[in-house]
Amino acid sequence: MARPVDSIADTGRHVEGLLLERGLDDVLLLGICIDIIESAVTNHWLDLKHTREFAHKVVERNCAKLVCSMFVGPVVVKGAENLPAQEPGSPAPVYLANHTSQIDSAAVYFIDRPWRWIMKSSIMYMPGVGQITYLADHIWIDRKGKGKNKESTIGARNLFVKSDESIQEGTPMFFFPQGTRRMAKRLPFKDGAFKVATNNDSLLVPISIRIPLTAWNSLYPFGKGDTVVLTVHKPIESKGKDIETLKKETAEVMFSILPDHSKKKD
């Protein structure tokens, strides 16, 4: 998480640092315009916490749901009773989900909980999406810049520092521990999400996402769409466990109810 900004001076230094580091003049200008409009409508001037909540809980969440409803099909959440509270306190939990499709990133918003993502810095250049996710204060990473400028606020090394800060302030982190999406193969989990959890003794909340194979070639919304199902499992304690144990335990739970498309049918 980027350090909270509590004054106009801090805001200036925060913006100046990003401009010097990435030269995102146009991106930030549009983001500031969006912030001003939102502030004028809600009367929350220079309240960056409110801006983040508005961008994430209202704009992001509803846009993601709208995309699913218009182009994918119905989304059902099972096991909602296993979700932590809206304000979980510190340390906040770590959400984990399997990653098989681009649809995953939109479907998970149906759990109606706040979190921060780890996002590629290049997304900041995407019109609309970049500005909203910047205002939502997600954690940015420059994958191509590994090893260059280790103190960079978007350096790979700092993602753990920022994730730990987010967890400790009470905002959960959301990870796709496989790192990338693949429908036909179950990719192994990477260590990052589990390192964040063990660093903070956070609960791990596994979520199984079942995307119908027809999602990309159905006639929806002109015909009936198959249902995307999110299953929230009981939280897993991370305290006192090593990363490999947690990876195995999470994988067993997460994939226990999902079809294995990597297996060839006879």
C-alpha positions in Angstrom: 0.0 0.0 0.0 1.2 3.5 -0.7 1.8 5.4 2.5 -1.4 7.3 3.5 -1.3 10.9 2.4 -2.7 13.2 5.2 -2.0 16.7 3.9 -1.8 18.8 0.7 2.0 18.9 1.0 2.2 15.1 1.2 -0.2 14.9 -1.8 2.2 17.1 -3.8 5.2 15.0 -2.9 3.4 11.8 -3.7 2.3 13.0 -7.1 5.7 14.6 -7.8 7.5 11.3 -7.1 5.3 9.4 -9.5 5.7 12.1 -12.2 9.5 12.0 -11.9 9.5 8.2 -11.9 7.2 7.4 -14.7 6.3 10.6 -16.5 2.6 9.9 -16.2 1.5 13.5 -16.8 -1.6 12.7 -18.8 -2.6 9.8 -16.6 -2.4 11.8 -13.4 -4.1 14.9 -14.9 -7.1 12.8 -15.9 -7.0 11.1 -12.5 -7.0 14.5 -10.7 -9.9 15.6 -12.9 -11.9 12.5 -11.9 -11.0 13.1 -8.2 -12.2 16.7 -8.4 -15.5 15.7 -10.0 -16.0 13.0 -7.4 -15.1 15.4 -4.5 -17.5 18.0 -5.8 -20.4 15.5 -6.0 -19.8 13.9 -2.6 -18.4 17.0 -0.8 -15.3 15.0 0.4 -12.5 17.4 -0.5 -8.9 16.2 -0.2 -10.2 13.1 1.6 -8.0 10.5 -0.2 -9.4 7.6 1.9 -12.9 8.4 0.7 -11.6 8.7 -2.8 -10.0 5.3 -2.6 -13.2 3.7 -1.2 -15.4 5.4 -3.9 -13.1 4.3 -6.7 -12.8 0.8 -5.5 -16.1 0.0 -3.9 -18.4 2.0 -6.2 -16.7 2.4 -9.6 -14.5 -0.7 -9.8 -17.0 -3.1 -8.2 -20.0 -2.0 -10.2 -18.2 -1.7 -13.5 -16.9 -5.3 -13.0 -20.3 -6.6 -12.2 -21.8 -4.8 -15.2 -19.2 -6.3 -17.6 -20.1 -9.8 -16.3 -23.8 -9.2 -16.5 -23.6 -7.8 -20.0 -21.1 -10.1 -21.7 -20.4 -13.2 -19.6 -23.6 -14.4 -17.7 -24.9 -14.8 -14.2 -22.4 -15.0 -11.3 -23.2 -17.0 -8.2 -21.3 -16.9 -4.9 -21.4 -20.0 -2.7 -20.0 -20.2 0.8 -20.5 -16.4 1.4 -20.7 -17.2 5.1 -16.9 -17.9 5.1 -16.1 -14.4 4.0 -14.4 -12.2 6.6 -16.2 -9.0 7.8 -16.3 -5.9 5.6 -13.9 -4.3 8.0 -11.8 -7.2 9.1 -9.3 -5.3 11.3 -5.6 -5.9 11.5 -4.0 -8.1 10.3 -6.4 -8.3 7.3 -6.9 -11.5 5.4 -5.4 -12.6 2.1 -7.8 -13.7 -0.6 -6.5 -16.3 -3.1 -8.2 -17.6 -6.2 -7.4 -19.8 -9.2 -6.8 -18.0 -12.4 -8.0 -19.5 -15.7 -9.5 -16.6 -17.6 -9.7 -12.8 -17.9 -13.2 -13.2 -16.6 -11.8 -14.0 -13.1 -10.7 -10.4 -12.5 -14.2 -9.1 -12.9 -16.1 -12.0 -11.4 -14.3 -11.8 -8.0 -16.0 -8.4 -7.3 -19.2 -10.3 -6.6 -17.9 -11.3 -3.2 -18.5 -7.6 -2.2 -15.4 -7.2 -0.1 -12.7 -4.5 -0.3 -9.0 -5.4 -1.2 -5.9 -4.2 -3.0 -4.5 -5.9 -6.1 -0.9 -6.2 -7.3 -1.1 -4.6 -10.7 1.3 -4.1 -13.6 2.3 -0.5 -13.9 1.4 -0.5 -17.6 -2.3 -0.6 -16.7 -1.9 3.0 -15.5 -1.8 4.0 -19.2 -5.2 2.4 -20.0 -7.9 5.1 -20.4 -10.4 4.9 -17.6 -9.2 1.7 -16.0 -5.8 3.2 -15.3 -7.2 6.3 -13.6 -9.7 4.5 -11.5 -7.2 1.9 -10.3 -4.7 4.6 -9.5 -7.2 6.5 -7.4 -8.2 3.2 -5.7 -4.6 3.0 -4.5 -3.7 -0.4 -5.7 -0.1 -1.6 -5.6 1.8 -1.2 -8.8 4.7 -3.3 -10.0 7.0 -2.8 -13.0 7.9 -6.4 -14.0 10.3 -5.2 -16.8 12.2 -3.1 -14.4 13.5 -5.8 -12.1 16.9 -5.0 -10.8 16.8 -1.3 -11.9 16.3 1.2 -9.2 15.6 -1.1 -6.2 14.1 1.7 -4.2 11.4 2.4 -6.9 7.9 2.7 -5.5 6.9 0.3 -8.3 9.8 -2.0 -8.0 9.2 -5.7 -7.5 11.0 -5.8 -4.2 8.7 -3.2 -2.7 5.5 -5.0 -3.4 6.0 -7.0 -0.2 6.5 -3.9 1.9 3.4 -2.3 0.4 1.3 -5.4 0.8 2.4 -5.7 4.5 1.4 -2.1 5.1 -2.0 -2.7 3.5 -2.6 -5.8 5.7 -1.6 -4.0 8.8 -3.9 -1.1 8.2 -6.8 -3.5 7.8 -7.1 -3.7 4.0 -7.0 -7.2 2.6 -4.8 -8.3 -0.4 -6.1 -10.3 -3.3 -3.8 -12.6 -5.2 -4.0 -15.1 -8.1 -1.2 -17.2 -6.7 -0.6 -19.0 -10.0 0.6 -15.7 -11.3 -0.9 -16.0 -14.8 -4.0 -17.5 -16.3 -4.2 -20.8 -18.0 -7.5 -22.8 -18.6 -6.0 -26.0 -19.8 -3.3 -26.4 -17.2 -3.1 -26.1 -13.4 -0.1 -23.9 -12.9 1.8 -24.2 -9.6 1.4 -21.5 -6.9 4.1 -18.9 -6.5 5.4 -17.9 -3.1 4.4 -14.2 -3.0 0.9 -14.4 -1.6 1.9 -16.9 1.0 4.9 -14.8 2.0 2.6 -11.9 2.6 0.3 -14.1 4.7 3.1 -15.6 6.9 4.7 -12.2 7.4 1.5 -10.9 9.0 -0.1 -14.1 10.4 -3.1 -13.4 8.1 -5.9 -15.8 7.4 -5.9 -17.2 3.9 -9.3 -17.2 2.2 -9.3 -19.6 -0.8 -11.8 -19.0 -3.6 -12.6 -21.5 -6.4 -13.6 -19.8 -9.6 -15.4 -22.0 -12.1 -15.7 -20.4 -15.5 -17.8 -22.4 -18.0 -15.9 -23.5 -21.1 -18.6 -21.8 -23.2 -18.0 -18.4 -21.6 -16.2 -16.9 -24.6 -18.3 -18.4 -27.4 -21.8 -18.4 -26.1 -24.5 -16.2 -27.6 -25.0 -14.4 -24.3 -26.6 -11.8 -23.8 -28.8 -12.8 -26.8 -29.1 -16.3 -25.4 -28.8 -18.0 -22.1 -25.4 -17.8 -20.5 -23.8 -20.5 -18.3 -23.3 -19.5 -14.7 -19.9 -18.5 -13.3 -19.6 -20.0 -9.8 -17.4 -18.6 -7.0 -17.0 -20.8 -4.0 -15.6 -19.3 -0.9 -13.9 -21.8 1.4 -13.3 -21.7 5.1 -10.2 -19.5 6.0 -6.9 -21.2 6.5 -4.6 -20.2 9.4 -1.2 -19.2 8.3 0.4 -18.7 11.8 3.1 -21.2 12.5 3.0 -22.8 9.0 5.7 -22.7 6.3 5.0 -21.5 2.8 5.1 -24.9 1.2 2.6 -26.3 3.6 0.2 -23.4 3.0 0.6 -23.8 -0.8 -0.3 -27.5 -0.6 -3.2 -26.9 1.8 -4.6 -24.1 -0.3 -4.3 -26.0 -3.6 -6.1 -29.0 -2.2 -9.0 -26.9 -1.0 -9.2 -24.7 -4.0 -9.0 -27.4 -6.7 -11.1 -29.9 -4.7 -14.4 -28.8 -6.5 -13.0 -27.7 -9.9 -12.8 -29.8 -13.0 -9.2 -30.6 -14.2 -9.2 -29.6 -17.8 -5.5 -30.6 -18.1 -6.5 -34.3 -18.1 -7.3 -35.8 -21.5 -10.6 -37.5 -21.8 -10.7 -41.0 -23.2 
